[in-house]
Amino acid sequence: MNPGLPAPGDLEPIPGQLALPGMPSAAEASGGTGGQLTLPGLELPAPDGVADEDCELAAVAAELRGLDEDGSLMAAAIRGALDMLLDGQHTGRYRWDQLHKTEKTHAGTLVEIALARVLRLADGAALDYTIAGADVDCKFSHRLGGWMIPPEADGQLMLLVQASDEDGTWSAGLVRATAENLSPAGNRDGKRALNEHGRAAVRWLHARAPLQENVLIRLPEADVAAIFASASGQQRVNELFRRAQRMRVSRTVVATVAMQDDYMKRVRGGGGARDQLRDEGIVIFGDYAGDQVLAAALGLPRPGPGEFVSARLVPRPAEPEDRVYARSVRLAGADWLLAAAADPAAPAPALPRLASRARLAPRAR
C-alpha cells in the first residue's frame, strides 16, 4: 500500500468545505471518531423504555384495527344503536333533537353494547371491555369533544366514540384518562371533560368517517312535511321515493315513514311503491346485484345493503340532441336515461328479476 495515499475507507475532507448552520461537524457527530453523518430521518430508534409511548394503548389500538380494519363493523353498530334509540318505526322520529334527555343519556349504553356485540369484545374486569389484556371504558357523545369521564376511569384507557346524523360522520379514538388530559373541575357527579391537551392526545382509529345517511335530514323541511302529511303509510312511502330521488334511502327510513310492521311491503312490487310509481316513470333500485349495476351505469348512488335509490327515467329520444352522451341502460328492449325536469312523465319498465330458486331447482321425481 502506498503510504502517501489514504487507507481504504478513509475520506479526506474536501478543501474549503463548510458545515451548514445547525449541523455538527463530522467529529462532533461521531463522538470524535470522524465517522459518517446520519441523514435526517435515519436515526436509530431510541432504546426500549426511552420513547414516551403508551404501549398498552398502542396494543389496544392494534387489536381494534385488526378486528375492524375499515371501520365498517363499528359504523354499522353505531348506526344501529342510533336507529334503535330513535325507534322511527313506532315513533316517526328521525332527528337527535327529537329525543328526550333521558334517551340521549341511554345512547352511550346502546353504543357500548352494539360495539361489544359486533367486535366480540370480552367484558372488562372493572370497565366495559377487555381488549388486548387491558381494561377499556367506552364513552359516546353526539358532539365531538363532549365525552364526560367518570372518576372510576381515572388513569384508564378510554374508547371515545362520536356520531352525528346532522354531520353524517362518526369517529372513534383512544386516550388515557390522566390528570394532564382532563379538566381540573368536574360536574356534580365528578365527571370531567377532556382539556385541550387531552383532545390533542386522542389516537384516532377513525376520524369523521361517513355514517350511513339519514335522507330525512338531508331533504328540505317542506319535502319532509309533504312526506308525513298523508294518513296512509303507503302514500307516505310513495311520497318519500318521489321526493328523495337519486339519494340513498335506508330500510330504517322506510320504516320511519311507513310506521307499520309490514313496512317493506310498501316498497316491493305487487302493489307497493315500485308498482304505484312506475306510471310516473319512477324506478326504485334495491340492493340486488342487478339493481346495483343498473344504478351505477346511470351514475346514481349504488344502493348498499338494505338501501334503495329511486329515479325517474325516460326513453332515449330518437334525436338526443344535447343528451347524445347521456348515460343509459337497456330495459325491456329500449334505452332509458335519467329524466330531466322538463321531460314529460312516461311509464317506466319493470326492473329485471331472476327467477326464484324454486323455479331454477330441478324438479323432484
Solvent accessible surface area in square Angstrom, and as a share of the most:
residue,aa,sasa,rsa
1,M,181,0.81
2,N,88,0.45
3,P,136,0.85
4,G,67,0.65
5,L,116,0.58
6,P,66,0.42
7,A,44,0.34
8,P,112,0.70
9,G,77,0.74
10,D,85,0.44
11,L,169,0.84
12,E,124,0.56
13,P,117,0.74
14,I,113,0.57
15,P,128,0.81
16,G,75,0.72
17,Q,122,0.54
18,L,155,0.77
19,A,69,0.53
20,L,119,0.59
21,P,133,0.84
22,G,87,0.84
23,M,91,0.41
24,P,64,0.41
25,S,49,0.31
26,A,48,0.37
27,A,51,0.40
28,E,123,0.55
29,A,49,0.38
30,S,28,0.18
31,G,69,0.66
32,G,58,0.56
33,T,111,0.65
34,G,50,0.48
35,G,31,0.30
36,Q,176,0.78
37,L,63,0.31
38,T,87,0.51
39,L,116,0.58
40,P,121,0.76
41,G,68,0.65
42,L,122,0.61
43,E,110,0.49
44,L,163,0.81
45,P,121,0.76
46,A,54,0.42
47,P,98,0.62
48,D,150,0.78
49,G,81,0.78
50,V,99,0.57
51,A,69,0.53
52,D,154,0.80
53,E,82,0.37
54,D,48,0.25
55,C,99,0.59
56,E,79,0.36
57,L,13,0.07
58,A,28,0.22
59,A,46,0.36
60,V,0,0.00
61,A,0,0.00
62,A,64,0.50
63,E,74,0.33
64,L,3,0.02
65,R,100,0.37
66,G,68,0.65
67,L,72,0.36
68,D,7,0.03
69,E,150,0.67
70,D,110,0.57
71,G,1,0.01
72,S,61,0.39
73,L,77,0.38
74,M,2,0.01
75,A,20,0.16
76,A,64,0.49
77,A,6,0.05
78,I,0,0.00
79,R,19,0.07
80,G,36,0.34
81,A,5,0.04
82,L,8,0.04
83,D,27,0.14
84,M,126,0.56
85,L,14,0.07
86,L,11,0.06
87,D,54,0.28
88,G,4,0.04
89,Q,45,0.20
90,H,129,0.58
91,T,62,0.36
92,G,13,0.13
93,R,39,0.14
94,Y,31,0.12
95,R,75,0.27
96,W,40,0.14
97,D,93,0.48
98,Q,70,0.31
99,L,12,0.06
100,H,125,0.56
101,K,171,0.72
102,T,108,0.63
103,E,42,0.19
104,K,68,0.29
105,T,107,0.62
106,H,89,0.40
107,A,2,0.01
108,G,23,0.22
109,T,58,0.34
110,L,26,0.13
111,V,1,0.00
112,E,46,0.21
113,I,78,0.39
114,A,12,0.10
115,L,0,0.00
116,A,25,0.20
117,R,159,0.58
118,V,52,0.30
119,L,6,0.03
120,R,219,0.80
121,L,20,0.10
122,A,61,0.48
123,D,125,0.65
124,G,16,0.16
125,A,103,0.80
126,A,89,0.69
127,L,22,0.11
128,D,35,0.18
129,Y,3,0.01
130,T,47,0.27
131,I,3,0.02
132,A,52,0.40
133,G,73,0.70
134,A,3,0.02
135,D,32,0.16
136,V,0,0.00
137,D,10,0.05
138,C,9,0.05
139,K,49,0.21
140,F,29,0.12
141,S,12,0.08
142,H,44,0.20
143,R,160,0.58
144,L,81,0.41
145,G,14,0.13
146,G,18,0.17
147,W,6,0.02
148,M,73,0.33
149,I,2,0.01
150,P,6,0.04
151,P,67,0.42
152,E,124,0.56
153,A,0,0.00
154,D,69,0.36
155,G,34,0.33
156,Q,67,0.30
157,L,2,0.01
158,M,0,0.00
159,L,0,0.00
160,L,0,0.00
161,V,0,0.00
162,Q,7,0.03
163,A,0,0.00
164,S,6,0.04
165,D,9,0.05
166,E,61,0.27
167,D,78,0.40
168,G,14,0.13
169,T,19,0.11
170,W,4,0.01
171,S,2,0.01
172,A,0,0.00
173,G,0,0.00
174,L,0,0.00
175,V,2,0.01
176,R,49,0.18
177,A,1,0.01
178,T,41,0.24
179,A,82,0.63
180,E,112,0.50
181,N,9,0.05
182,L,4,0.02
183,S,27,0.18
184,P,130,0.82
185,A,78,0.61
186,G,43,0.42
187,N,70,0.36
188,R,239,0.87
189,D,96,0.50
190,G,31,0.30
191,K,67,0.29
192,R,51,0.19
193,A,31,0.24
194,L,4,0.02
195,N,41,0.21
196,E,134,0.60
197,H,100,0.45
198,G,0,0.00
199,R,117,0.43
200,A,88,0.68
201,A,45,0.35
202,V,12,0.07
203,R,84,0.31
204,W,86,0.30
205,L,18,0.09
206,H,29,0.13
207,A,63,0.49
208,R,137,0.50
209,A,21,0.16
210,P,115,0.72
211,L,9,0.05
212,Q,65,0.29
213,E,64,0.29
214,N,12,0.06
215,V,0,0.00
216,L,2,0.01
217,I,23,0.12
218,R,85,0.31
219,L,14,0.07
220,P,83,0.52
221,E,155,0.69
222,A,76,0.59
223,D,28,0.15
224,V,12,0.07
225,A,63,0.49
226,A,31,0.24
227,I,0,0.00
228,F,54,0.23
229,A,83,0.64
230,S,39,0.25
231,A,106,0.82
232,S,43,0.28
233,G,3,0.03
234,Q,21,0.09
235,Q,78,0.34
236,R,22,0.08
237,V,0,0.00
238,N,2,0.01
239,E,35,0.16
240,L,0,0.00
241,F,0,0.00
242,R,75,0.28
243,R,96,0.35
244,A,0,0.00
245,Q,52,0.23
246,R,108,0.39
247,M,50,0.22
248,R,96,0.35
249,V,0,0.00
250,S,9,0.06
251,R,105,0.38
252,T,50,0.29
253,V,6,0.03
254,V,0,0.00
255,A,6,0.05
256,T,5,0.03
257,V,0,0.00
258,A,0,0.00
259,M,74,0.33
260,Q,56,0.25
261,D,123,0.64
262,D,63,0.33
263,Y,43,0.16
264,M,28,0.12
265,K,116,0.49
266,R,52,0.19
267,V,0,0.00
268,R,121,0.44
269,G,42,0.40
270,G,79,0.76
271,G,42,0.40
272,G,1,0.01
273,A,0,0.00
274,R,30,0.11
275,D,49,0.25
276,Q,79,0.35
277,L,0,0.00
278,R,64,0.23
279,D,104,0.54
280,E,56,0.25
281,G,0,0.00
282,I,6,0.03
283,V,8,0.05
284,I,2,0.01
285,F,0,0.00
286,G,1,0.01
287,D,58,0.30
288,Y,112,0.43
289,A,76,0.59
290,G,44,0.42
291,D,1,0.01
292,Q,31,0.14
293,V,92,0.53
294,L,27,0.14
295,A,0,0.00
296,A,39,0.30
297,A,45,0.35
298,L,5,0.02
299,G,47,0.46
300,L,12,0.06
301,P,42,0.26
302,R,116,0.42
303,P,0,0.00
304,G,17,0.16
305,P,123,0.78
306,G,15,0.15
307,E,14,0.06
308,F,13,0.05
309,V,0,0.00
310,S,0,0.00
311,A,0,0.00
312,R,43,0.16
313,L,0,0.00
314,V,9,0.05
315,P,61,0.38
316,R,66,0.24
317,P,50,0.31
318,A,108,0.84
319,E,135,0.61
320,P,31,0.19
321,E,138,0.62
322,D,132,0.68
323,R,60,0.22
324,V,77,0.44
325,Y,202,0.77
326,A,34,0.27
327,R,142,0.52
328,S,37,0.24
329,V,9,0.05
330,R,155,0.56
331,L,6,0.03
332,A,96,0.74
333,G,58,0.56
334,A,37,0.29
335,D,48,0.25
336,W,21,0.07
337,L,1,0.01
338,L,36,0.18
339,A,8,0.07
340,A,46,0.36
341,A,110,0.86
342,A,99,0.77
343,D,25,0.13
344,P,110,0.69
345,A,69,0.54
346,A,26,0.20
347,P,88,0.55
348,A,7,0.05
349,P,18,0.11
350,A,61,0.47
351,L,19,0.09
352,P,87,0.55
353,R,105,0.38
354,L,170,0.84
355,A,46,0.36
356,S,59,0.38
357,R,214,0.78
358,A,90,0.70
359,R,198,0.72
360,L,126,0.63
361,A,57,0.44
362,P,129,0.81
363,R,224,0.82
364,A,96,0.75
365,R,287,1.05
